[in-house]
Amino acid sequence: MKNRSLVSIEDFSKEEWLKILDLAEEFEKNPKQRILEGNVIATLFFEPSTRTRLSFESAASYLGAKVIGFSDASSSSVKKGESLNDTILTVSNYSDIIVMRHPREGSARYASEVSPVPIINAGDGANQHPSQTLLDLYSIRKTQGRLDNIHITFVGDLKYGRTVHSLVIALCNFNAIFHFVSPPELKLPSYVKRHIKDAKLRYYQYTDLTEAIPKTDILYMTRIQKERFSDPIEYEKVKNAYILRNSMLEEAKESMKVLHPLPRVNEITQDVDANPMAYYFQQAQNGVYVRQAILTSILGVK
């Protein structure tokens, strides 16, 4: 994994994913190790972020690395018209690795092709979010004791949800059984569904969330993403399509966990937070350990 970019979850093999997860377990036991001193991590966020940006920066800081970058493209030379090519080539002079979020699909792949230092894709439009996928896999394994043969239910924005796309592709390597709950307008894209068909795995589609809950090991809620809709009227039609309430979990398996890449708006009510099945805030915490594992693997320290 040394000096390799992570743009798509498929850039690393299943065996490499598992190495990342094992390494993340080590970092969870001891996250404060000064093993990246002398390294500079650049975080370039052309699109808003809280958890991804701060967990990468926290991961790097705990390991002794310096962090540079921006959380708002309007504070960079992008506002003056600088191209992505020039931004990447410039920042690569100042850093050992670049973590980048960008609203345009394919931007991270392009950046990896022009950059002399590795690129980690922190989300490129509605395409992929591979580091989120690895922390999701870590959270699933930690709560279920396995990755194989999981019944996973994805709810909400399956069309634009980059976290969903990456995780579905990854779980095709672990014999998952997929359950998809969404409005017809927000169904899973055919290119992602093709991975399931090629792996000869089962999937089921629903419009009623309560129908899927009793079968579920992992309930993966997602936000309906207003920023992905060009037509506000279309967003208004689906924005409250699915709201998970605590009472709806009465029929769930005792071992089921509720995940969410966050931020949430109103798709999980706050009364769910106190339920032992709620795992989304611990999931966010797991992001620090997994991103420590990613950074140290790509920089060749671990």
Secondary structure as GFF3:
##gff-version 3
##sequence-region A 1 302
A	DSSP	three_ten_helix	9	11	.	.	.	ID=ss1
A	DSSP	alpha_helix	14	29	.	.	.	ID=ss2
A	DSSP	beta_strand	40	45	.	.	.	ID=ss3
A	DSSP	alpha_helix	51	62	.	.	.	ID=ss4
A	DSSP	beta_strand	66	70	.	.	.	ID=ss5
A	DSSP	three_ten_helix	73	75	.	.	.	ID=ss6
A	DSSP	three_ten_helix	77	80	.	.	.	ID=ss7
A	DSSP	alpha_helix	84	91	.	.	.	ID=ss8
A	DSSP	beta_strand	97	102	.	.	.	ID=ss9
A	DSSP	alpha_helix	107	114	.	.	.	ID=ss10
A	DSSP	beta_strand	119	124	.	.	.	ID=ss11
A	DSSP	alpha_helix	130	144	.	.	.	ID=ss12
A	DSSP	beta_strand	151	155	.	.	.	ID=ss13
A	DSSP	alpha_helix	162	171	.	.	.	ID=ss14
A	DSSP	three_ten_helix	172	174	.	.	.	ID=ss15
A	DSSP	beta_strand	177	181	.	.	.	ID=ss16
A	DSSP	three_ten_helix	184	186	.	.	.	ID=ss17
A	DSSP	alpha_helix	190	198	.	.	.	ID=ss18
A	DSSP	beta_strand	203	206	.	.	.	ID=ss19
A	DSSP	alpha_helix	209	212	.	.	.	ID=ss20
A	DSSP	three_ten_helix	213	215	.	.	.	ID=ss21
A	DSSP	beta_strand	218	221	.	.	.	ID=ss22
A	DSSP	three_ten_helix	226	228	.	.	.	ID=ss23
A	DSSP	alpha_helix	232	238	.	.	.	ID=ss24
A	DSSP	three_ten_helix	246	251	.	.	.	ID=ss25
A	DSSP	beta_strand	257	259	.	.	.	ID=ss26
A	DSSP	three_ten_helix	270	272	.	.	.	ID=ss27
A	DSSP	alpha_helix	280	298	.	.	.	ID=ss28
###
